[in-house]
Amino acid sequence: MLEENKLKRFFRNVLAAMLALFLIMLGYTQRAKKQYLQNGCVLSIFFHNPPRRLFLSCIKWLKKNGFYFISTQQLIDFLYLRTPLLPGAVWITFDDGWKNNLTQVMPTIKQYQIPITFFIPTGEIENGAFWFCEAIKHKNLLPEELQINPFEKLLQLTNHERQRIINELYRNDDYTSPENGEPFTLADINELAALPYIGFGSHTVNHVVTTNCAREELDFEIQKSRLVLEQWLGVEITAFAYPNGNYDGREKAILQKYGYKIAATIEEHPVTYATDPFLVPRNCVLDDGSFAENLCHLLGVWTPFIIKLKRLTSWALNLPQSQQARTPY
Ligand SMILES: [Zn+2]
């Protein structure tokens, strides 16, 4: 099954690369680049767990094409104080805190001294595992109805129910916790925090889907993750990223109550002076896929084109329109 999925993914990526080259040839990326290089416009990009070569290619492309990198504080000043930025500003963030980031992206970040914010789910760091990885790896230990597509199905449940199932998985006699888990350790975080261009933000405690949380769960996830990060790092935490990009509007008041200044989504638009600081868009670079496809993602060209293409094919084939696929994690 794993081999079959890998093969499917390979063919998907080959087709996507061909489509991306077509979009590049038609001038889509060139036009988007011009838009992002205008005054009053910030390019916001986020990664999860990219391989070294892909991340380096993105950074080299950005530098060669007139972009430069800004910190979270510079973005906050831009949004709240209208502090102008020179054209070509890019805000780069990483979600989750993947251990591989240490070897795959940190050498490039150090080489170019790029200001980076890592969004961390504090409870997952303490557990030494991401629940979504463990649920997929140990799906045979989950209730039978969740064993096919466990990640997608767990995302449909209330937060309380999802947490109960994950806790049961961790208590299962046949479950073995990973020796070298995927997340950063606290020691990794402290080591990174010593670098002046590295910052951290909250990604809740348990990497919850905020829209599946009851009001008091949401309050806990937003407050506790900030408190823990502040205890670990001894600095004020002002940034938040919505896990999986989901939000339903209840979050803003709670984020403000606990002193956050900005919150990042996965909507793909430029950041401008008009952007709501609690709905900061970010263009998603995929961990796999070609550089050509990811250049289209990085510049926010890919998703709008795919949505139009799907609408067109649904219309032509008279099929009901499917929901746009969300980027996991
Ligand atoms: Zn995440």
Residues whose N, C-alpha, C, O or C-beta is under 5 A from the ligand:
A	BS01	ZN	D95 D96 P243 N244 Y329
